[in-house]
Amino acid sequence: MAEEATGTRVAAIAPDLWMIEGPVVSFYGFPYPTRALIARLADGGLWVWSPVPLDKALRAEVAALGPVHHLVSPNKLHHLGLDAWHAAWPAARLWGPASLTHKRDDLPFAGALTDAPPADWADTIDQAWFRGGLLLDEVAFFHRPSCTAILGDLVQTFTESFLHHHWAAWQRPIARLWHITDAHGEAPLEIRLSFVNRAPARAALERVLAWNPERVVMAHGRWR
């Protein structure tokens, strides 16, 4: 299984489902690996989740898979790749939760994501909206054909190897305290504590568990 960012190459992980490992980026001084997923929908169009930085080579690889129809950010943090991808595929529809559409009102979003998947991908991808937190809300996804759950920042699984190579010695205990290591696989502590209204998040979690996924892919850390 993939452990950390190794470049921007498109790799198949299941039929009609591809992964792109992006660069390691700094988030408030903490190095994070990045990852995007691409799913081919029933109409042949591509659904791109959490787009990573786009260059000429990556654009050519993606174009070889088919036309990009949807660009999706799971939360208000995973938006930085949307500009370049939308410039490359201007006909693609942009999607994100309301927290992102308000934050990036300069982008032409097709709508705000909720618990109900848009008709464009409802037959292939399901979703659950984790809300009720003061810092972050997020839409989790489920690729039905491959039985794959797709999570952004609500589960982070940094391996000891990644922490050793990318995080300073003083930063590593913070990862363990926050329970964002591979041994725990949780959201950062401050995000968990910010969920003051837990009922909607619990309902979303029950929905995710009911999917009974065979594979779980996260934006940050080891996927399995």
Secondary structure, DSSP 4 states (H G I P E B T S, - for coil): ---S---S-EEEEETTEEEEE---EEETTEEE--EEEEEE-TTS-EEEESPPP--HHHHHHHHHH--EEEEE-SSTTS-TTHHHHHHHSTTSEEEE-HHHHHHTTTS-EEEE--SSPPTTTTTTEEEEEE--BSS--EEEEEETTTTEEEESSSSBBB-HHHHHHHS-TTTHHHHHHHT-BTTT-B--HHHHHTBS-HHHHHHHHHHHHHH--SEEEESSB---
